[in-house]
Amino acid sequence: MPEENGQISAKAKAFFDKAEKVAETRNYDYAIDFYIEGLRYEPEALEQGHLPLCELALQRQGAGGKKPSMVEKVRRMGGKNSLEQMLNAEYLYAKDPDHLPYAETMLKAAVEGGHNKVAHWIANLIFQKNNASGKPSIQTYILLKDSYRAIGEFDKAVAAIQYVVRLRPNDKEMADEYKNLSAELTMARGKYETDEDFRKAIKDRESQEKLHSQAGVIKTEDYRAKAIEEARKKIARNPDSSANIFELADALANQDNDKDENDAIALLEHNYEAKSDFSFKQRAGQLMIKQIKRKIKETKSALESNPDNQQTMVELEKLSEKLNNTELEHYKLCTQNYPTDLRAKFEYALRLVRNEQYNEAIPLLQEAQKDPRRKIAAMNQIGYCFFKKGWLPDAIDIFTKAINSHQLKDDAIGKELRYNLALAYEQQDDTQKALDIYRKIAQADFGYKDVSQRVDKLRSNKTEPTSQ
């Protein structure tokens, strides 16, 4: 069964669960084998398979893991079909994540096999690494262009060929293809311009809305009550099953009320104490955070209806403080119990930054950079920490490196990086560099934060006469 809404086959899940457990013991090679076997059953399992395997590869590399042997290279060369070729390449890439040709072979096989979700992910990773290279490969950009085009990602195909045109300004063939791809992108964006297509799009949208509405009706209170009843029966038959305990906890939590949520948390806490298995404590923490967030949402809604209610304001402040403390403790425990979990380190670091504990956050963020999914965001946070500590040259270095490594300059993180770099320059009294960056942000997004006011302020300061 293909991955959909996070659901995967039992066989694949069993392998992924084993991989995760083995990885915690630092037996990385054994964990790689388990991930690859799980992906044979679920090739599209991005969240459960490909991403954690990529994270594992970086952890293994950081621990001094050896590159694939010659025997492994020969045995994993090619494959009988596109799936086997993709997984063989991924196996080699997991053992040598700096060797881009393995990722490129994986991308080709993913495209050929129609594994578009995987192709999109690995293409983005290759794009980012090639951009960050001191000598980016033209052939890699061409591969990316062809791959993105094959899976219908015309905007990224255009972005890839733009790099080729810059590196080969006199290549007429590439210039012509750039024009053709740009035209295809325009056509793809304008595919609903005809009345017939527009009506079809509206009809499809209405059908989807109807399905979503039906899905909401199905999940009634009665349905959720039955889910709890079924989960309790399963626990009665097998009270030691962790899966049954989690199922009951989730069924209770889905009621979205304090009593059932508290029962779910108590159930998980009890089993944590009885089994010394942190996964129960982790899930209890997640439910506590979810509960507090739900209360914050309800309180904000009440405050919107009655903005002058002082009691509601106080309640909102208390809930916000409780959420902050709960998240801080939750991610701290996750980091302590899962020391190889880069996501937990990143999340914990974010809470430390929020609480102005910059010295504690920086080492965690530096480790989190090893995760390709969070590398740029982690660098941004490191730069921010240096900025707040007054280490302005270091902040400028980090922001600049992050900007150079990030392929999309005008997306949210791209703008934030440039804005933070400008702040650092401004704080360092290098007003001309700060002004230049603010101006470019304003040219792309005039309403971004306070850039327009900062441009006006810096320009005004430059034109003021100096005192004699």
Residue pairs with C-beta under 8 A, 6 or more apart in sequence:
1 7
1 8
1 9
1 42
2 42
2 44
3 42
3 44
3 45
3 46
3 47
3 48
3 117
6 47
6 48
8 16
8 41
8 42
8 45
8 48
9 41
9 42
11 38
11 41
12 38
12 39
12 41
12 42
12 45
12 48
12 49
13 38
13 48
14 38
15 34
15 35
15 37
15 38
15 41
16 34
16 35
16 38
16 45
16 48
16 49
16 52
18 34
19 31
19 32
19 34
19 35
19 38
19 52
19 53
19 56
20 31
20 52
22 30
22 31
22 34
23 31
23 52
23 56
23 59
23 340
24 338
24 340
26 63
26 340
28 56
28 59
28 60
28 63
28 65
29 60
29 65
29 95
31 56
32 53
32 56
32 57
32 60
32 91
32 94
32 95
35 49
35 52
35 53
35 56
35 94
36 53
36 87
36 90
36 91
36 94
38 45
38 48
38 49
39 45
39 49
39 50
39 53
39 87
39 90
40 83
40 87
42 48
42 49
43 83
43 86
43 87
43 113
43 115
43 118
44 115
44 117
44 118
46 117
46 118
46 121
50 90
50 118
50 121
50 122
51 121
51 373
53 90
53 94
54 94
54 97
54 125
54 372
55 342
55 343
55 370
55 371
56 94
57 93
57 94
57 95
57 97
58 97
58 342
58 370
58 371
58 372
59 340
59 342
59 370
60 94
60 95
61 96
61 97
61 98
62 370
65 95
66 95
67 95
67 96
67 99
68 76
68 91
68 92
68 95
68 96
72 91
72 92
72 95
73 92
76 88
76 89
76 91
76 92
77 88
78 85
78 88
79 85
79 86
79 87
79 88
79 109
81 113
82 109
82 110
82 112
82 113
82 115
83 109
83 113
83 115
85 105
85 108
85 109
85 112
86 106
86 109
86 110
86 113
86 115
86 118
89 102
89 103
89 105
89 106
89 109
90 102
90 106
92 99
92 102
93 99
93 102
93 103
93 106
96 102
100 126
100 129
100 130
100 137
100 140
103 122
103 125
103 126
103 129
104 126
104 140
104 143
106 122
107 119
107 122
107 123
107 126
107 143
107 147
108 143
108 147
110 116
110 118
110 119
110 122
111 119
111 147
111 150
111 151
116 151
116 152
119 147
119 150
119 151
120 151
120 153
123 144
123 147
123 148
123 153
123 156
124 156
125 372
126 140
126 143
126 144
127 144
127 156
127 159
127 160
127 407
128 372
128 405
128 406
128 407
130 136
130 137
130 140
130 141
130 144
131 163
131 405
131 407
132 404
132 405
136 163
136 167
138 163
138 164
138 167
138 168
141 160
141 161
141 163
141 164
141 167
142 160
142 161
142 164
144 156
144 157
144 160
145 157
145 160
145 161
145 164
145 177
145 181
146 157
148 154
148 156
148 157
148 160
149 157
149 181
149 184
152 188
154 181
154 184
154 185
154 188
155 185
157 181
157 185
158 178
158 181
158 182
158 185
159 407
161 174
161 177
161 178
161 181
162 178
164 171
164 174
164 178
165 171
165 174
165 175
165 178
168 174
191 197
192 198
192 201
221 255
224 251
224 254
224 255
227 251
227 254
228 248
228 251
228 252
228 255
228 260
230 251
231 244
231 247
231 248
231 251
232 248
234 241
234 244
234 247
234 248
235 241
235 244
235 245
235 248
238 244
242 271
242 275
242 277
242 279
242 280
245 267
245 268
245 271
245 280
246 283
248 264
248 267
249 264
249 265
249 267
249 268
249 283
249 287
250 264
252 260
252 261
252 263
252 264
252 267
253 260
253 261
253 264
253 287
253 290
255 261
256 294
258 291
261 287
261 290
261 291
264 284
264 287
265 284
265 287
265 288
265 291
268 280
268 281
268 283
268 284
268 287
269 280
269 281
269 284
271 277
271 280
272 278
272 280
272 281
272 284
278 333
278 337
278 338
281 333
281 337
282 330
282 333
282 334
282 337
285 326
285 329
285 330
285 333
285 334
286 330
288 326
288 330
289 323
289 326
289 327
289 330
292 319
292 322
292 323
292 326
293 323
295 319
296 316
296 319
296 320
296 323
299 312
299 315
299 316
299 319
300 316
302 309
302 312
303 309
303 312
303 313
303 316
306 312
324 351
324 354
324 355
327 347
327 351
328 348
328 351
328 352
328 355
331 344
331 347
331 348
331 351
332 348
334 341
334 344
334 347
334 348
335 341
335 344
335 345
335 348
335 364
338 344
342 367
342 368
342 370
342 371
342 374
343 368
343 371
343 374
345 364
345 365
345 367
345 368
346 364
346 365
346 368
346 371
346 374
346 377
346 378
348 364
349 361
349 364
349 365
349 368
349 378
349 381
350 361
350 381
352 358
352 360
352 361
352 364
353 361
353 381
353 384
353 385
356 388
358 385
358 388
358 389
359 389
361 381
361 385
362 382
362 385
362 386
365 378
365 379
365 381
365 382
365 385
366 378
366 382
368 374
368 375
368 378
369 375
369 378
369 379
369 382
371 378
375 405
376 402
376 405
376 406
376 413
376 417
377 413
379 398
379 399
379 401
379 402
379 405
380 399
380 402
380 413
380 416
380 417
380 420
382 398
383 395
383 396
383 398
383 399
383 402
383 417
383 420
383 421
383 424
384 395
384 420
386 392
386 394
386 395
386 398
387 395
387 420
387 423
387 424
387 427
392 424
392 427
392 428
393 428
395 420
395 424
396 421
396 424
396 425
396 428
399 417
399 418
399 420
399 421
399 424
400 421
402 417
403 409
403 414
403 417
403 418
403 421
406 413
406 414
406 417
408 414
409 418
410 444
410 445
415 441
415 444
415 445
415 448
418 437
418 440
418 441
419 437
419 438
419 441
419 448
419 449
419 451
421 437
422 433
422 434
422 437
422 438
422 441
422 454
423 434
425 431
425 433
425 434
425 437
426 434
426 454
426 458
431 458
431 461
431 462
434 454
434 458
435 455
435 458
435 459
435 462
438 451
438 454
438 455
438 458
439 455
441 448
441 451
442 448
442 451
442 452
442 455
445 451
446 452
